[in-house]
Amino acid sequence: MEAAPVFQTQEERLMVDAKSQRLRIGIPLESTWAENRVALTPEGVHLLVAQGHEVVLESNAGTAARYSDREYAEAGAEVTTDRRVVFGCPVLAKVEAPCEAEWPLMAQGQVLFSTLQPGTLTPAFVDALKAKRITAFSYGSILDEEGRAPFVRSMAEIGGSQAITIAMEYLSTWSGGKGYAMGAVTGVPPTEIVILGAGTVGTTAARLASALGASVKVFDSSMTRLQRLRERVGDVYTCTLQPQILSKALSRCDVAIGALRPVNGRTPVVVTEEMVAGMKPRSVVVDLSIDHGGCFETSEVTSWDAPVYTKFEVTHFAVPNIAARVARTASFALNNLTSPLLRELADLGGVEEALHAKPHWRKGVYLYHGQVTSASVAQTLDQPFTDLDLLL
């Protein structure tokens, strides 16, 4: 017997255009350990409900991001403890991709929105979605009109700022660090920071560290990215990835931040064990590239239960999914993508119509009615590939 909703609020609904589609959207409680984000905030739910859509929230789905069930109910969501009701919705908005225990709960022909991490991408996962003819979008691959990936950019900005705050914490005396303050104090030499990568993560970290008064050096393989970083951050030291120069900079720095982009799904390892061994004792490594393998040879995946370890007397922080550390901010950023996207999808009449009208969204579709439409997913899993353009 279906569990009764915990909360169910009726709101006045606006008139819906004749061609638009009414959506019933499920928001599950994330089951992945330490995943504290939620795909839609109460504000995003309110906008969807006001346009005539239904939102079904699993109880406590927003609790880790400091959103209560009551806030969602007041925004117009139906809040339930029955996972089957949530996963049975025609549209499912998650953060992490569904885990194995959740696959049987998913509805036939469902539209799924979630992230797609390398660890999630398994033949069993894709086969389960294919069997149910799922259409699946990856947030990280959905592009805007200018060809940018807004979700990746938002999470990268959060990651860059968090890298600096984490480095500050582990430099402190209380955390067993060198006892240095991040930045400059009159008459005191500034903290020295090396940042690997001049993308959004590296640029955000460099901007914040520079504003605090730290001495910042940024390395990247792309001159274009380095030039763009200088335009946005100001007069910081920049250099291409030359091992001898990088090794010398690391031997002098107090903090090293890994923020390199993955190449073919894996971050290149540019810092060897020998380079780390040459760093000063109690220096701090924050490897944000750990989600894709890490760019330090000494990096090992850690967790929030034990976020750091020491190797060659250097403190290493390598927790994946760093955005979950500030779950409310990250959820708000995710909602800024998810809520408008769902409203547009409905206004345009459904997935097929939306993909015709918004061709830049197609990059985000890795399964369409159960057929693999992402070349990288097909290649990684040795699955048959079908060009999405041929299916529309």
Secondary structure, DSSP 8 states (H G I E B T S, - for coil): -----SEE---------TT----EEEE----STT----S--HHHHHHHHHTT-EEEEETTTTGGGT--HHHHHHTT-EEES-HHHHHTSSEEE-SS---GGGGGGS-TT-EEEE---TTT--HHHHHHHHHTT-EEEEGGG---TTS--HHHHHHHHHHHHHHHHHHHHHHSGGGTS----SS-BTTB---EEEEE--SHHHHHHHHHHHHHT-EEEEEES-HHHHHHHHHHH-S-EEEE--HHHHHHHHHH-SEEEE----BTTB----B-HHHHHTS-TT-EEEEGGGGGT-SBTT-----SSS-EEEETTEEEE--S-GGGGGHHHHHHHHHHHHHHHHHHHHHTTSHHHHHHH-GGGGGGEEEETTEE--HHHHHHHT-----HHHH-
